[in-house]
Amino acid sequence: MEDLDEIIAEFLVESHENLDQLDSDLVALEQDPTSRPLLGAIFRTIHTIKGTTGFLEFGRLEALTHAGESLLSRLRDGELRLTGEITGALLTMVDAIRALLAAIEATGQEGEADHGELIATLTRLQQGAAAPAGQRRRPAAPAPPVGEVIVEHGGATEDDVRLAMTAQDVGDLRPIGEILVGQGATTPGEVSLALEVQAERRSVADGSIRVDVDRLDSLMRLMGELVLTRNQSVAHAAAAGDATLVRASARLNLITTELQEVVLRMRMQPIDNLWNKLPRVIRDLGAACGKSVRLEMEGRETELDKTILEAVKDPLTHLVRNAVDHGIEPPQDRLAAGKDEQGLLVLRAFHEDGQVNLQVRDDGAGIDPAVIAAKALQGGLVSAEDLPGMSEREIVNLIFLPGFSTAATVTNVSGRGVGMDVVKSNLEKIGGAIDVSSVIGAGTTFHVKIPLTLAIIPALTVLCAGDRYAIPTVNLAQLVRLEGRQGLAGIERVAGAPVYRLRGKLLPLVYLDRELEVTGPEHAARDTVLIVVLQAEDRRFGLVVDGVLDTQEIVVKPLSSQLEHVPVYAGATILGDGSVALILDVLALAQRAHLAGAGREPARAAPAHADGARLPTGAALLVASVGRGRQIAIPLDRVTRLEEFPAGSVEHAGGRELVQYGEEILPLVRLAGSGGGARADDDALTVVVCSTRGRTVGLVVDAILDIVEGGPPGHGAPQGTGLGGTAVVRRRITELLDLEQAVPEADPQLDELPGVPGRGRP
């Protein structure tokens, strides 16, 4: 009885695999009804299931598959032509077979489901109108395997093989290869090569076995323990200084690394295993929505861990359903827009930077930020006060908020407001991220990044307040070390937040000890500043730590129940010396520091009737106040440094304000109407050091407010005002400063004054 149970279990596993492939093959056959390889593969799958069910005495399943096999036989022989009705009936048969298999798996019996009507439909379709006589094609007699191989390699023609087969039919007992050689159709070398190829093909088929997933999981856990032991052995050997022990640990390290790669490859599966189920989903959903959708898949061979594959299954399916339901327009709307009546959905997968990148792209109507904003406002997901200050990208990303939906009515497909937020949260649980880009009228693309595996990952260990933490190297961009005066002077403050100018760009800084609320050395007392530059979603930030140790492969362990709700930790690991290190969740850390998720606030253009202009697209601007409520914006690429000078250090010459700036003289410029009365000597002047007209000047401001990104270009400003236009920034009218014009207007004789030469743009 146990042997029979094992046979049934093997039958169920094999049948489920065949049915998954059958779904994909039937949808592909509908697109190419004349494909004989597809018809042959589908027929063989149903024939295999029917044969096994007869042996196992599953009568209902045998009757159903027999009806489907008979219909497929007539299709294969060219006696019937594939129609939409036949495809629908065959897909319904696949669903019914799947339901019967589920009942057998649950109870050991087929259940009481009645499929008489479906069998009658399949039988009726067998008697359908036959194809014209001239188009009927009887299958050619299959050539022997050796003959097929010889023809494939050009050693003989199909006619030669048919003549050899005829000779066998009339009594020639020689092998097909020997007959071909005797007829002079091929050479003994070609026959030998064909036999070798045949043997190789047989060895590939016989060289695969099925392994229970639980055994692979157990092997992976043991592999993780071996990696921990390897790390500890290597650390102890290095500390002991014994040459023999060091050599042995190096050998252990090499073998463990190779074994780890083998085990990881065993768990890797091509994403095509997941994608094979999607053509059926798209076909059924398209039919339900009255849409025709063509699916294209790129990167089917891209591999990822089975655990990741299972975790990404539901989010990917939802993105595909969302693209068909919301993205692609109905046929009449597409025709009116000058598009092909059939929509296009592209799935793309590829490896990049140690991660798997997935893209779901449609050529539909795109996402209209105005519609998203209106729906979010209507649903109370965003306030009327916050909405005007949001960029288009931030508005589009509102679709990931819980409860958001653009569907007007609730259907079995959408409208309940449960979907994109779950997609985002499920991806973040496995260390992934999702972003969306859209062009109105052209389509939408969802970009998904997920790790290759969750079990063993490379990580950088750092020190903070005496404790060690691990940072996944997939989030690591670079390391920066600032020493001495450079370390203190290199860190500036914008709107009260610390930043560091790295290669001409301001990098927000996050102090790890402050975020974790642990006690470390005072930052002002440090001689060295260590910055770990990290990537979170599409933003970079610098994590200031006390020390950087090394990189090593770590085994991710789940957190205990006391720590699993702390958002900044993704897990824990055991280091080589046996101590425990917490693994930092970089995305959660950035969100906690308000560096990811909310995004940088953009500048919005003033209304069209105002005398103003929008900011250059993508331009970064430094926003400052200059007195009497005025707010100005300076192109960030013209800003060299932000400085504070004691008011007492300001000297006067020729009616100008000057300060000593290193070995040079820095002229200070105050804009017209910016004030600038006398100050106490211990007061500090906030100065934006800018490069303009081939020299460096200091622009005196009241306060640094923010850094924003510009929007699309608009109207210019009146000539002779020193302005490049106006825009709404931080909900206030802001003057966009034109340095080349504003500085000479504030001090017309500035060029005559020797001082600090222009240092160029950073």
ChimeraX attribute file (.defattr): number of C-alpha atoms within 10 A of each C-alpha:
attribute: neighborCount
match mode: 1-to-1
recipient: residues
	/A:1	6
	/A:2	7
	/A:3	8
	/A:4	10
	/A:5	11
	/A:6	11
	/A:7	13
	/A:8	18
	/A:9	14
	/A:10	12
	/A:11	17
	/A:12	18
	/A:13	13
	/A:14	14
	/A:15	20
	/A:16	15
	/A:17	12
	/A:18	17
	/A:19	21
	/A:20	18
	/A:21	17
	/A:22	24
	/A:23	22
	/A:24	17
	/A:25	19
	/A:26	23
	/A:27	21
	/A:28	16
	/A:29	19
	/A:30	16
	/A:31	11
	/A:32	12
	/A:33	17
	/A:34	15
	/A:35	13
	/A:36	16
	/A:37	11
	/A:38	18
	/A:39	19
	/A:40	15
	/A:41	15
	/A:42	23
	/A:43	20
	/A:44	16
	/A:45	17
	/A:46	24
	/A:47	20
	/A:48	15
	/A:49	22
	/A:50	23
	/A:51	13
	/A:52	17
	/A:53	19
	/A:54	14
	/A:55	10
	/A:56	14
	/A:57	10
	/A:58	16
	/A:59	14
	/A:60	20
	/A:61	21
	/A:62	21
	/A:63	17
	/A:64	22
	/A:65	25
	/A:66	20
	/A:67	23
	/A:68	26
	/A:69	23
	/A:70	17
	/A:71	23
	/A:72	25
	/A:73	20
	/A:74	15
	/A:75	24
	/A:76	24
	/A:77	17
	/A:78	21
	/A:79	22
	/A:80	23
	/A:81	19
	/A:82	18
	/A:83	12
	/A:84	9
	/A:85	11
	/A:86	21
	/A:87	16
	/A:88	15
	/A:89	18
	/A:90	22
	/A:91	19
	/A:92	13
	/A:93	20
	/A:94	21
	/A:95	14
	/A:96	19
	/A:97	23
	/A:98	18
	/A:99	15
	/A:100	20
	/A:101	22
	/A:102	17
	/A:103	16
	/A:104	17
	/A:105	15
	/A:106	11
	/A:107	10
	/A:108	12
	/A:109	13
	/A:110	18
	/A:111	15
	/A:112	9
	/A:113	11
	/A:114	10
	/A:115	16
	/A:116	12
	/A:117	9
	/A:118	18
	/A:119	19
	/A:120	13
	/A:121	17
	/A:122	23
	/A:123	16
	/A:124	12
	/A:125	18
	/A:126	21
	/A:127	12
	/A:128	13
	/A:129	10
	/A:130	15
	/A:131	15
	/A:132	11
	/A:133	9
	/A:134	6
	/A:135	12
	/A:136	15
	/A:137	12
	/A:138	10
	/A:139	10
	/A:140	7
	/A:141	8
	/A:142	9
	/A:143	16
	/A:144	14
	/A:145	13
	/A:146	21
	/A:147	25
	/A:148	17
	/A:149	21
	/A:150	25
	/A:151	20
	/A:152	13
	/A:153	12
	/A:154	11
	/A:155	20
	/A:156	22
	/A:157	16
	/A:158	15
	/A:159	11
	/A:160	19
	/A:161	23
	/A:162	15
	/A:163	15
	/A:164	25
	/A:165	20
	/A:166	12
	/A:167	15
	/A:168	15
	/A:169	10
	/A:170	8
	/A:171	8
	/A:172	13
	/A:173	11
	/A:174	12
	/A:175	13
	/A:176	22
	/A:177	24
	/A:178	16
	/A:179	21
	/A:180	24
	/A:181	17
	/A:182	13
	/A:183	13
	/A:184	12
	/A:185	16
	/A:186	21
	/A:187	16
	/A:188	15
	/A:189	11
	/A:190	19
	/A:191	22
	/A:192	14
	/A:193	16
	/A:194	23
	/A:195	18
	/A:196	14
	/A:197	15
	/A:198	15
	/A:199	11
	/A:200	12
	/A:201	12
	/A:202	11
	/A:203	11
	/A:204	9
	/A:205	9
	/A:206	9
	/A:207	8
	/A:208	8
	/A:209	6
	/A:210	8
	/A:211	9
	/A:212	7
	/A:213	11
	/A:214	9
	/A:215	10
	/A:216	15
	/A:217	14
	/A:218	11
	/A:219	14
	/A:220	19
	/A:221	15
	/A:222	12
	/A:223	21
	/A:224	20
	/A:225	14
	/A:226	18
	/A:227	23
	/A:228	20
	/A:229	20
	/A:230	21
	/A:231	23
	/A:232	18
	/A:233	21
	/A:234	22
	/A:235	17
	/A:236	17
	/A:237	19
	/A:238	14
	/A:239	10
	/A:240	11
	/A:241	10
	/A:242	12
	/A:243	11
	/A:244	10
	/A:245	16
	/A:246	19
	/A:247	13
	/A:248	15
	/A:249	21
	/A:250	16
	/A:251	13
	/A:252	19
	/A:253	18
	/A:254	13
	/A:255	13
	/A:256	17
	/A:257	17
	/A:258	12
	/A:259	15
	/A:260	18
	/A:261	11
	/A:262	12
	/A:263	15
	/A:264	21
	/A:265	13
	/A:266	14
	/A:267	17
	/A:268	19
	/A:269	18
	/A:270	16
	/A:271	19
	/A:272	17
	/A:273	16
	/A:274	17
	/A:275	17
	/A:276	18
	/A:277	17
	/A:278	21
	/A:279	20
	/A:280	20
	/A:281	18
	/A:282	24
	/A:283	18
	/A:284	16
	/A:285	19
	/A:286	20
	/A:287	12
	/A:288	11
	/A:289	15
	/A:290	13
	/A:291	21
	/A:292	20
	/A:293	21
	/A:294	15
	/A:295	16
	/A:296	12
	/A:297	14
	/A:298	14
	/A:299	15
	/A:300	17
	/A:301	13
	/A:302	18
	/A:303	21
	/A:304	22
	/A:305	21
	/A:306	20
	/A:307	17
	/A:308	19
	/A:309	21
	/A:310	11
	/A:311	15
	/A:312	19
	/A:313	13
	/A:314	15
	/A:315	21
	/A:316	23
	/A:317	18
	/A:318	16
	/A:319	19
	/A:320	24
	/A:321	19
	/A:322	16
	/A:323	25
	/A:324	26
	/A:325	21
	/A:326	18
	/A:327	22
	/A:328	26
	/A:329	26
	/A:330	20
	/A:331	18
	/A:332	11
	/A:333	13
	/A:334	19
	/A:335	13
	/A:336	10
	/A:337	13
	/A:338	8
	/A:339	17
	/A:340	12
	/A:341	18
	/A:342	17
	/A:343	22
	/A:344	19
	/A:345	24
	/A:346	16
	/A:347	20
	/A:348	16
	/A:349	21
	/A:350	16
	/A:351	17
	/A:352	9
	/A:353	10
	/A:354	13
	/A:355	17
	/A:356	19
	/A:357	21
	/A:358	21
	/A:359	21
	/A:360	20
	/A:361	24
	/A:362	26
	/A:363	25
	/A:364	25
	/A:365	20
	/A:366	21
	/A:367	21
	/A:368	15
	/A:369	19
	/A:370	12
	/A:371	13
	/A:372	20
	/A:373	23
	/A:374	16
	/A:375	19
	/A:376	23
	/A:377	15
	/A:378	12
	/A:379	13
	/A:380	12
	/A:381	15
	/A:382	17
	/A:383	12
	/A:384	14
	/A:385	9
	/A:386	10
	/A:387	15
	/A:388	14
	/A:389	18
	/A:390	19
	/A:391	20
	/A:392	15
	/A:393	15
	/A:394	19
	/A:395	21
	/A:396	21
	/A:397	19
	/A:398	20
	/A:399	22
	/A:400	21
	/A:401	18
	/A:402	14
	/A:403	17
	/A:404	22
	/A:405	23
	/A:406	16
	/A:407	15
	/A:408	9
	/A:409	9
	/A:410	11
	/A:411	9
	/A:412	6
	/A:413	14
	/A:414	18
	/A:415	16
	/A:416	16
	/A:417	17
	/A:418	15
	/A:419	21
	/A:420	22
	/A:421	18
	/A:422	16
	/A:423	20
	/A:424	18
	/A:425	16
	/A:426	17
	/A:427	22
	/A:428	17
	/A:429	11
	/A:430	17
	/A:431	18
	/A:432	21
	/A:433	22
	/A:434	20
	/A:435	17
	/A:436	18
	/A:437	15
	/A:438	21
	/A:439	14
	/A:440	13
	/A:441	16
	/A:442	13
	/A:443	20
	/A:444	23
	/A:445	22
	/A:446	19
	/A:447	16
	/A:448	22
	/A:449	22
	/A:450	23
	/A:451	20
	/A:452	22
	/A:453	21
	/A:454	15
	/A:455	16
	/A:456	20
	/A:457	17
	/A:458	15
	/A:459	21
	/A:460	21
	/A:461	22
	/A:462	21
	/A:463	16
	/A:464	20
	/A:465	16
	/A:466	13
	/A:467	14
	/A:468	19
	/A:469	22
	/A:470	28
	/A:471	23
	/A:472	22
	/A:473	20
	/A:474	16
	/A:475	20
	/A:476	17
	/A:477	13
	/A:478	12
	/A:479	13
	/A:480	13
	/A:481	13
	/A:482	16
	/A:483	14
	/A:484	11
	/A:485	10
	/A:486	13
	/A:487	17
	/A:488	17
	/A:489	12
	/A:490	15
	/A:491	18
	/A:492	19
	/A:493	14
	/A:494	19
	/A:495	13
	/A:496	10
	/A:497	11
	/A:498	16
	/A:499	20
	/A:500	21
	/A:501	15
	/A:502	13
	/A:503	8
	/A:504	14
	/A:505	13
	/A:506	18
	/A:507	20
	/A:508	22
	/A:509	23
	/A:510	24
	/A:511	18
	/A:512	19
	/A:513	18
	/A:514	12
	/A:515	13
	/A:516	12
	/A:517	10
	/A:518	12
	/A:519	11
	/A:520	15
	/A:521	12
	/A:522	7
	/A:523	13
	/A:524	10
	/A:525	8
	/A:526	14
	/A:527	13
	/A:528	18
	/A:529	21
	/A:530	20
	/A:531	23
	/A:532	23
	/A:533	20
	/A:534	23
	/A:535	19
	/A:536	20
	/A:537	17
	/A:538	10
	/A:539	16
	/A:540	20
	/A:541	22
	/A:542	26
	/A:543	22
	/A:544	21
	/A:545	20
	/A:546	22
	/A:547	18
	/A:548	18
	/A:549	12
	/A:550	10
	/A:551	15
	/A:552	17
	/A:553	19
	/A:554	26
	/A:555	24
	/A:556	18
	/A:557	17
	/A:558	12
	/A:559	17
	/A:560	10
	/A:561	8
	/A:562	7
	/A:563	13
	/A:564	13
	/A:565	11
	/A:566	11
	/A:567	15
	/A:568	21
	/A:569	20
	/A:570	26
	/A:571	19
	/A:572	20
	/A:573	22
	/A:574	19
	/A:575	21
	/A:576	19
	/A:577	14
	/A:578	13
	/A:579	10
	/A:580	15
	/A:581	18
	/A:582	21
	/A:583	24
	/A:584	18
	/A:585	20
	/A:586	23
	/A:587	25
	/A:588	20
	/A:589	21
	/A:590	24
	/A:591	16
	/A:592	15
	/A:593	15
	/A:594	13
	/A:595	20
	/A:596	19
	/A:597	17
	/A:598	11
	/A:599	15
	/A:600	17
	/A:601	17
	/A:602	24
	/A:603	30
	/A:604	27
	/A:605	24
	/A:606	21
	/A:607	13
	/A:608	11
	/A:609	6
	/A:610	11
	/A:611	14
	/A:612	25
	/A:613	26
	/A:614	24
	/A:615	29
	/A:616	16
	/A:617	12
	/A:618	12
	/A:619	15
	/A:620	21
	/A:621	25
	/A:622	21
	/A:623	25
	/A:624	25
	/A:625	18
	/A:626	22
	/A:627	15
	/A:628	10
	/A:629	9
	/A:630	15
	/A:631	24
	/A:632	22
	/A:633	28
	/A:634	21
	/A:635	22
	/A:636	21
	/A:637	17
	/A:638	20
	/A:639	22
	/A:640	21
	/A:641	15
	/A:642	17
	/A:643	16
	/A:644	12
	/A:645	16
	/A:646	15
	/A:647	17
	/A:648	14
	/A:649	13
	/A:650	17
	/A:651	14
	/A:652	10
	/A:653	8
	/A:654	7
	/A:655	7
	/A:656	15
	/A:657	15
	/A:658	20
	/A:659	19
	/A:660	15
	/A:661	13
	/A:662	8
	/A:663	8
	/A:664	12
	/A:665	17
	/A:666	23
	/A:667	26
	/A:668	21
	/A:669	22
	/A:670	19
	/A:671	18
	/A:672	13
	/A:673	10
	/A:674	16
	/A:675	14
	/A:676	14
	/A:677	5
	/A:678	7
	/A:679	12
	/A:680	9
	/A:681	11
	/A:682	11
	/A:683	12
	/A:684	16
	/A:685	19
	/A:686	20
	/A:687	22
	/A:688	25
	/A:689	20
	/A:690	24
	/A:691	24
	/A:692	21
	/A:693	15
	/A:694	12
	/A:695	17
	/A:696	23
	/A:697	26
	/A:698	26
	/A:699	20
	/A:700	23
	/A:701	22
	/A:702	19
	/A:703	18
	/A:704	21
	/A:705	17
	/A:706	18
	/A:707	23
	/A:708	22
	/A:709	21
	/A:710	23
	/A:711	21
	/A:712	14
	/A:713	12
	/A:714	18
	/A:715	17
	/A:716	15
	/A:717	17
	/A:718	12
	/A:719	10
	/A:720	9
	/A:721	13
	/A:722	21
	/A:723	22
	/A:724	24
	/A:725	25
	/A:726	27
	/A:727	28
	/A:728	22
	/A:729	25
	/A:730	18
	/A:731	13
	/A:732	14
	/A:733	19
	/A:734	24
	/A:735	24
	/A:736	25
	/A:737	21
	/A:738	17
	/A:739	20
	/A:740	13
	/A:741	17
	/A:742	20
	/A:743	22
	/A:744	16
	/A:745	16
	/A:746	14
	/A:747	16
	/A:748	10
	/A:749	10
	/A:750	18
	/A:751	12
	/A:752	7
	/A:753	12
	/A:754	12
	/A:755	19
	/A:756	19
	/A:757	16
	/A:758	15
	/A:759	13
	/A:760	16
	/A:761	13
	/A:762	15
